[in-house]
Amino acid sequence: MIDSLRQRQFLVFLAGGLLCAGVDVGTMQLLMAAGSHHTAAASAGFAAGLLVNYAFHSRVTFDQAASPASFARYLCVVGLNYLLTIACVALAAALADKPLAGKVLSLPLVALNGYLLGKHWIFK
């Protein structure tokens, strides 16, 4: 029973990540279609996705009220996951000249790290 609840929570976490990716990419596409520069559009999409991600996981995945302290911890994890992603990309580029492979490799690592730190630190 407990394992199935944990599995369900992780699947909800992944679904929230997909939702937020859609918000990120959708916002970027809408702003570019409206004439925004791609850098500004990508930045706005990232920020929108980040905010939706935090709100979704605080309320839906982990059932916790949002707070300034949990948001600060969330931003720390975002920074950590960014560094993890960049490290994987750099390693794959250096070893095999395949930076995209590093990005793809980083995705499950970032998802697992985000879930575990969300569960045990951000929304505790």
C-alpha positions in Angstrom: 0.0 0.0 0.0 2.7 2.5 1.0 4.8 1.6 -2.1 1.8 2.2 -4.4 1.2 5.6 -2.8 4.9 6.5 -3.3 4.7 5.3 -6.9 1.5 7.3 -7.4 3.1 10.4 -5.9 6.2 10.0 -8.2 3.9 9.6 -11.3 2.0 12.8 -10.2 5.4 14.5 -9.9 6.3 13.5 -13.4 3.0 14.6 -14.8 3.5 18.0 -13.2 6.9 18.2 -14.8 5.3 17.5 -18.2 2.6 20.2 -17.6 5.3 22.7 -16.6 7.3 21.9 -19.7 4.2 22.6 -21.8 3.8 25.9 -20.0 7.4 26.8 -20.6 7.5 25.9 -24.3 4.0 27.2 -24.9 4.8 30.6 -23.3 8.0 30.8 -25.4 6.1 30.0 -28.6 3.3 32.5 -27.9 5.7 35.3 -27.2 7.9 34.6 -30.2 4.7 34.5 -32.4 3.8 37.9 -30.9 7.2 39.2 -32.0 9.4 38.9 -28.9 13.0 38.1 -29.2 13.8 34.4 -28.7 16.0 35.0 -25.6 13.3 37.1 -23.9 10.6 34.5 -24.9 12.7 31.6 -23.6 13.4 33.4 -20.3 9.7 34.2 -19.8 8.8 30.6 -20.6 11.3 29.3 -18.1 10.0 31.7 -15.4 6.4 30.8 -16.1 7.2 27.0 -16.0 9.2 27.4 -12.8 6.3 29.2 -11.1 3.7 26.7 -12.3 6.1 23.8 -11.3 6.4 25.2 -7.7 2.7 25.8 -7.3 1.8 22.4 -8.8 4.2 20.4 -6.6 3.4 22.3 -3.4 -0.4 21.9 -3.8 -0.8 18.7 -5.8 2.2 16.5 -5.5 3.2 17.1 -1.9 0.0 18.8 -0.5 1.7 21.6 1.3 1.0 25.3 1.5 3.4 27.5 -0.4 5.7 29.6 1.7 8.7 31.9 1.2 10.9 29.3 2.9 9.8 26.4 0.7 10.1 28.6 -2.4 13.7 29.5 -1.4 14.5 25.8 -0.9 12.9 25.1 -4.3 15.1 27.7 -6.0 18.2 26.0 -4.4 17.1 22.7 -5.9 16.5 24.4 -9.3 20.1 25.7 -9.2 21.5 22.3 -8.2 19.6 20.6 -11.0 20.9 23.2 -13.4 24.4 22.5 -12.3 23.8 18.7 -12.6 22.4 19.2 -16.2 25.4 21.4 -17.2 27.8 18.8 -15.8 26.2 16.0 -17.7 26.2 18.0 -20.9 29.9 19.0 -20.5 30.9 15.4 -19.6 29.1 13.9 -22.7 30.6 16.6 -24.9 34.1 16.0 -23.6 33.9 12.2 -23.7 31.9 11.6 -26.9 31.3 15.0 -28.5 27.6 14.5 -27.9 26.2 17.2 -25.6 22.6 16.3 -26.4 23.3 12.8 -25.0 24.3 14.5 -21.7 21.1 16.6 -21.7 19.1 13.4 -22.2 21.1 11.6 -19.5 20.5 14.4 -17.1 16.7 14.3 -17.4 16.0 11.2 -15.2 18.7 12.3 -12.7 17.2 15.8 -12.4 13.7 14.3 -12.1 14.7 11.9 -9.3 16.8 14.5 -7.5 13.9 17.0 -7.7 11.4 14.5 -6.4 13.5 13.3 -3.5 14.5 16.8 -2.4 11.0 18.0 -2.9 9.6 15.2 -0.7 12.3 15.3 2.0 13.4 18.9 2.0 11.5 21.5 0.0 7.9 20.6 1.1 8.7 18.9 4.4 
